[in-house]
Amino acid sequence: MDAFTAGLLQRIRTTESDLSRARDEGDDFLVEVEQGELDDLRRLAAEHGVQVGASCA
């Protein structure tokens, strides 16, 4: 796995964790921010042929 792929998958995992925490805390604004970031990262992964595993779904 190259550095780009590894970094992208790590960012996706981190963003998913941040999104989950924001939901748990009831922070609607942060949920929107994190969801937007996650959508962008998943789009970037798809554009570059990076398979996002089940843990990143």
C-alpha positions in Angstrom: 0.0 0.0 0.0 1.4 3.4 -1.0 1.6 6.4 1.3 -1.3 8.1 -0.4 -3.6 5.2 0.1 -2.5 4.6 3.7 -2.9 8.3 4.5 -6.3 8.5 2.9 -7.6 5.4 4.7 -6.3 6.8 8.0 -8.1 10.1 7.4 -11.3 8.2 6.7 -11.0 6.2 9.9 -10.2 9.3 12.0 -13.2 11.2 10.4 -15.5 8.3 11.1 -14.4 8.3 14.7 -14.9 12.1 15.0 -18.3 11.8 13.3 -19.4 9.1 15.8 -18.2 11.2 18.7 -20.1 14.3 17.4 -23.3 12.2 17.1 -22.9 10.8 20.6 -22.4 14.3 22.0 -25.4 15.7 20.0 -23.3 18.3 18.3 -25.4 18.8 15.1 -23.1 21.4 13.6 -20.0 19.1 14.0 -21.9 16.2 12.6 -22.6 18.2 9.5 -18.9 19.2 9.2 -17.6 15.7 9.8 -20.1 14.1 7.4 -19.1 16.6 4.7 -15.4 15.7 5.3 -16.2 12.0 5.2 -18.2 12.4 1.9 -15.2 14.3 0.4 -12.7 11.6 1.5 -14.8 8.8 0.2 -15.2 10.6 -3.2 -11.5 11.1 -3.3 -10.9 7.5 -2.6 -13.3 6.4 -5.4 -11.7 8.8 -7.9 -8.3 7.2 -7.2 -9.5 3.6 -7.1 -8.9 3.2 -3.4 -11.0 0.4 -1.9 -12.6 1.5 1.4 -12.9 -1.5 3.6 -15.8 -2.6 5.7 -14.4 -0.7 8.7 -14.5 2.4 6.7 -17.9 2.0 5.3 
